[in-house]
């Protein structure tokens, strides 16, 4: 099967390298507006992504472009009968995300969203530990997703980094959020930091996002009724504390992008049916981020007769 990659920056190059490892795939064309990034021997190259749309031999496309371009490029690819792996965030608002989902469904095409941590071995291991009730009922979660970079407008920190946190929260305790408060601080070059506090019926969560941190950080801290768990997604390590005992669990580092692209190819070729990073789940993530970004959930106590959880508002 012939594939193309639109966007050949830092992450786009990783898509190119990962595709070249898959024996059933031929990388036919790459595209980027910066032609200095198109130096890839043996592969057709273009500055205009529409050259991929015109090529009937290309069946599938990875879109790895700036966030604000995702909607238009993805819509064009779907209307040109291409299966799409779209890097996160799916879109910058729920309306556009739902339109992409509807278009893919109507055209009978595969649309997957690059929620990389759905393939992460450390997250899968933590879920197993929680299922074993090792730290009891979760009462508090703190997720820190931090880095240092100069953000380029209109890149949005809540949608760009927050999508990872929302996917992880959903896997660990779900998204039955009943209240939230978001605070975003700005620098001269755009958004720099965000703090999001979430209320569940029986738990609290905090998400810290930053583009101005002194070092890269990807962690989750879970506090339960019986103990606590610290997860480091960079070192792929888990630290469990219970009754003054500490247990460290090291997980073999997983090649998440390789797994993601193989999953994409397998879904297209009919080898797998369950879409781990479906467009439907992508819509739910964007709907959640819309609410977190706008403080649209009420700051009141939980009343099941008056309030619906955030995800139940998403109609498919």
C-alpha positions as CSV (number, residue, x, y, z in Angstrom):
1,X,0.0,0.0,0.0
2,X,1.3,3.4,-1.0
3,X,1.3,6.2,1.6
4,X,2.2,9.8,1.8
5,X,3.3,12.1,4.6
6,X,2.3,15.8,4.8
7,X,4.6,17.8,7.0
8,X,8.3,16.8,7.4
9,X,9.3,18.7,10.5
10,X,10.6,17.0,13.7
11,X,7.6,14.7,14.1
12,X,7.0,14.2,10.4
13,X,10.5,12.8,10.0
14,X,9.6,10.2,12.7
15,X,6.5,9.2,10.7
16,X,8.7,8.8,7.6
17,X,11.2,6.6,9.5
18,X,8.4,4.5,11.0
19,X,6.6,3.9,7.7
20,X,9.9,2.7,6.2
21,X,10.0,-0.1,8.8
22,X,6.7,-1.5,7.7
23,X,7.2,-4.1,5.0
24,X,3.7,-3.8,3.5
25,X,4.0,-0.1,3.0
26,X,5.7,2.0,0.3
27,X,6.3,5.6,1.1
28,X,5.5,7.2,-2.2
29,X,5.5,11.0,-1.6
30,X,6.3,13.5,1.2
31,X,5.2,17.1,1.3
32,X,6.3,20.3,3.1
33,X,6.2,24.0,2.4
34,X,9.8,24.2,3.5
35,X,11.6,22.4,0.6
36,X,14.8,22.1,2.6
37,X,13.0,19.3,4.6
38,X,12.3,17.3,1.4
39,X,15.7,15.7,1.1
40,X,14.7,12.0,1.2
41,X,16.2,9.9,-1.6
42,X,13.9,7.5,-3.5
43,X,10.7,9.3,-2.4
44,X,8.8,11.8,-4.5
45,X,8.7,15.2,-2.9
46,X,6.5,18.3,-3.2
47,X,5.9,21.6,-1.5
48,X,2.1,21.4,-2.2
49,X,0.2,18.7,-0.3
50,X,-2.5,18.7,-3.1
51,X,0.0,16.7,-5.2
52,X,-0.8,13.8,-2.8
53,X,-4.5,14.3,-3.3
54,X,-4.1,14.1,-7.1
55,X,-2.2,10.8,-6.9
56,X,-4.7,7.8,-7.1
57,X,-1.9,5.4,-6.1
58,X,-1.7,6.9,-2.6
59,X,-4.2,5.2,-0.4
60,X,-3.3,6.6,3.0
61,X,-1.8,9.8,4.5
62,X,-0.2,11.0,7.7
63,X,-0.8,14.6,8.4
64,X,1.9,16.1,10.6
65,X,1.5,19.8,10.2
66,X,0.9,22.8,12.6
67,X,-2.3,22.4,14.7
68,X,-4.3,25.1,13.0
69,X,-3.9,23.5,9.6
70,X,-5.2,20.0,10.6
71,X,-8.9,20.6,9.8
72,X,-8.5,21.9,6.2
73,X,-5.8,19.5,5.1
74,X,-7.6,16.5,6.7
75,X,-10.9,17.5,5.1
76,X,-9.2,17.8,1.7
77,X,-7.6,14.3,2.1
78,X,-10.9,12.7,3.1
79,X,-12.7,14.3,0.1
80,X,-10.0,12.9,-2.1
81,X,-10.6,9.3,-0.8
82,X,-7.5,9.0,1.3
83,X,-7.4,7.2,4.7
84,X,-5.9,9.5,7.3
85,X,-3.8,9.4,10.4
86,X,-4.1,12.9,11.8
87,X,-1.7,14.0,14.4
88,X,-3.3,15.5,17.6
89,X,-5.1,17.7,18.2
90,X,-7.8,16.5,15.8
91,X,-9.0,20.1,15.4
92,X,-9.2,23.3,17.5
93,X,-12.9,23.1,18.2
94,X,-15.5,20.4,18.4
95,X,-17.5,21.6,15.3
96,X,-14.5,21.0,13.1
97,X,-13.6,17.7,14.8
98,X,-17.2,16.4,14.4
99,X,-17.2,17.4,10.7
100,X,-14.0,15.4,10.1
101,X,-15.6,12.4,11.9
102,X,-18.8,12.7,9.8
103,X,-16.9,13.1,6.6
104,X,-14.8,10.0,7.2
105,X,-17.9,8.0,8.1
106,X,-19.8,9.2,5.1
107,X,-16.9,8.4,2.7
108,X,-16.3,5.0,4.4
109,X,-12.6,6.0,5.2
110,X,-10.4,5.3,8.1
111,X,-9.6,8.4,10.2
112,X,-7.4,7.8,13.2
113,X,-6.0,10.5,15.6
114,X,-2.4,10.5,16.8
115,X,-3.1,9.9,20.5
116,X,0.2,8.2,21.0
117,X,-0.1,7.2,24.6
118,X,-2.9,4.8,23.8
119,X,0.0,2.5,22.8
120,X,2.2,3.3,25.7
121,X,3.3,0.3,27.8
122,X,3.8,2.2,31.0
123,X,0.2,3.4,30.8
124,X,-1.1,-0.1,30.1
125,X,0.9,-1.4,33.1
126,X,-0.5,1.3,35.4
127,X,-4.1,0.4,34.3
128,X,-3.4,-3.2,35.3
129,X,-2.1,-2.2,38.7
130,X,-5.2,0.0,39.3
131,X,-7.4,-2.9,38.2
132,X,-5.7,-5.0,40.9
133,X,-6.8,-2.4,43.5
134,X,-3.2,-1.9,44.6
135,X,-3.7,1.7,45.7
136,X,-7.4,1.6,46.3
137,X,-9.9,4.1,45.0
138,X,-8.4,7.1,43.2
139,X,-8.9,10.3,45.1
140,X,-6.4,12.6,43.4
141,X,-4.5,12.7,40.1
142,X,-1.8,15.3,39.1
143,X,-0.5,15.2,35.5
144,X,2.4,17.4,34.5
145,X,3.2,17.8,30.8
146,X,6.0,20.4,30.6
147,X,8.7,21.4,28.1
148,X,10.7,24.4,27.1
149,X,10.1,26.0,23.7
150,X,9.1,29.3,22.1
151,X,5.5,28.7,21.1
152,X,4.4,29.9,17.7
153,X,1.0,31.6,17.3
154,X,-1.7,30.3,16.8
155,X,-0.5,27.2,18.7
156,X,-2.7,26.6,21.7
157,X,-1.2,25.0,24.8
158,X,-4.4,23.5,26.1
159,X,-5.2,21.7,22.8
160,X,-1.5,20.9,21.9
161,X,-0.3,19.5,25.2
162,X,-3.6,19.0,27.0
163,X,-4.8,16.4,24.5
164,X,-2.2,14.0,26.0
165,X,-3.4,14.6,29.6
166,X,-7.1,14.2,28.6
167,X,-6.3,10.8,26.9
168,X,-4.4,9.6,30.0
169,X,-7.1,10.8,32.4
170,X,-9.7,9.0,30.3
171,X,-7.8,5.8,30.5
172,X,-7.2,6.0,34.2
173,X,-10.4,7.3,35.7
174,X,-12.7,8.4,32.8
175,X,-14.0,11.8,31.9
176,X,-17.1,12.1,34.1
177,X,-16.0,15.7,35.0
178,X,-18.5,17.8,36.9
179,X,-16.6,21.0,37.3
180,X,-13.4,22.6,36.1
181,X,-11.3,25.8,36.4
182,X,-8.6,26.7,33.9
183,X,-6.0,29.4,34.1
184,X,-3.6,30.2,31.3
185,X,-0.7,32.6,31.5
186,X,0.8,34.3,28.5
187,X,4.2,35.5,27.4
188,X,5.0,37.8,24.5
189,X,5.3,34.9,22.0
190,X,2.0,33.2,23.0
191,X,0.7,30.9,25.6
192,X,3.3,29.6,28.1
193,X,1.5,27.8,31.0
194,X,-1.9,26.4,31.9
195,X,-3.2,25.0,35.1
196,X,-6.5,23.0,34.9
197,X,-8.3,21.8,38.0
198,X,-11.0,19.2,37.5
199,X,-13.6,17.9,39.9
200,X,-15.1,14.4,39.7
201,X,-17.8,12.9,42.0
202,X,-15.3,11.2,44.2
203,X,-11.9,12.5,43.0
204,X,-10.0,15.6,42.0
205,X,-7.4,16.1,39.2
206,X,-4.9,18.8,38.3
207,X,-3.2,19.2,34.9
208,X,-0.1,21.4,34.6
209,X,1.0,22.3,31.1
210,X,4.0,24.4,30.3
211,X,6.2,25.6,27.5
212,X,8.5,27.5,29.8
213,X,9.8,24.7,32.1
214,X,13.4,24.2,32.8
215,X,13.3,20.6,31.7
216,X,11.0,18.2,29.9
217,X,8.6,16.5,32.2
218,X,5.9,13.9,31.5
219,X,4.5,12.5,34.8
220,X,1.4,11.4,36.5
221,X,0.9,11.1,40.3
222,X,-2.1,9.1,41.5
223,X,-3.2,9.1,45.2
224,X,-5.6,6.4,46.3
225,X,-7.2,5.3,49.5
226,X,-4.6,2.6,50.1
227,X,-1.4,4.1,48.6
228,X,0.0,6.2,45.7
229,X,1.6,5.8,42.4
230,X,4.1,8.0,40.5
231,X,4.5,7.5,36.8
232,X,7.3,8.8,34.6
233,X,6.4,8.5,30.9
234,X,10.0,9.5,29.9
235,X,11.9,7.0,31.9
236,X,9.0,4.5,31.5
237,X,9.0,3.8,35.3
238,X,6.3,3.4,37.9
239,X,6.8,3.9,41.7
240,X,4.2,2.3,44.0
241,X,4.0,3.3,47.7
242,X,1.7,1.4,50.0
243,X,1.9,0.9,53.8
244,X,5.4,2.5,54.0
245,X,6.6,0.0,51.3
246,X,8.0,1.3,48.0
247,X,8.0,-0.8,44.9
248,X,9.6,0.3,41.6
249,X,8.3,-1.1,38.3
250,X,10.4,-0.6,35.2
251,X,8.7,-1.1,31.9
252,X,10.5,-2.0,28.6
253,X,10.4,1.2,26.5
254,X,7.7,0.9,23.8
255,X,8.1,2.3,20.3
256,X,4.7,4.1,20.5
257,X,4.8,5.7,17.0
258,X,5.7,2.4,15.4
259,X,2.8,0.7,17.1
260,X,0.5,3.5,16.1
261,X,1.3,3.4,12.4
262,X,1.2,-0.4,12.3
263,X,-2.3,-0.2,13.9
264,X,-3.3,2.4,11.2
265,X,-2.2,0.1,8.4
266,X,-3.8,-3.0,10.0
267,X,-7.1,-1.2,10.3
268,X,-7.0,-0.1,6.7
269,X,-6.1,-3.6,5.5
270,X,-8.8,-5.2,7.6
271,X,-6.5,-7.1,9.9
272,X,-7.9,-5.3,13.0
273,X,-11.4,-4.0,13.7
274,X,-11.1,-2.1,17.0
275,X,-9.8,1.4,16.4
276,X,-7.8,2.4,19.5
277,X,-7.4,6.0,18.4
278,X,-10.7,6.4,16.5
279,X,-12.1,9.7,15.1
280,X,-15.0,9.3,17.6
281,X,-12.6,9.2,20.5
282,X,-10.8,12.2,19.0
283,X,-14.1,14.1,19.0
284,X,-14.6,13.4,22.7
285,X,-11.1,14.7,23.4
286,X,-11.7,17.9,21.6
287,X,-15.1,18.4,23.2
288,X,-13.4,18.0,26.6
289,X,-10.7,20.4,25.7
290,X,-13.3,22.9,24.5
291,X,-14.9,22.8,27.9
292,X,-11.6,23.0,29.8
293,X,-10.4,25.9,27.7
294,X,-13.6,27.9,28.3
295,X,-14.4,27.0,31.9
296,X,-17.8,25.9,30.6
297,X,-18.6,23.4,33.3
298,X,-20.4,24.9,36.3
299,X,-18.5,25.5,39.6
300,X,-21.3,23.9,41.6
301,X,-21.8,20.7,43.5
302,X,-22.8,17.5,41.7
303,X,-26.5,17.0,41.1
304,X,-27.2,13.9,38.9
305,X,-30.7,15.3,38.2
306,X,-29.5,18.6,36.9
307,X,-26.0,17.9,35.5
308,X,-24.7,15.5,32.8
309,X,-21.1,14.5,32.7
310,X,-19.0,16.3,30.1
311,X,-18.8,13.3,27.7
312,X,-22.5,12.6,27.7
313,X,-23.0,15.9,25.9
314,X,-21.2,14.5,22.8
315,X,-23.8,13.2,20.4
316,X,-22.8,10.7,17.7
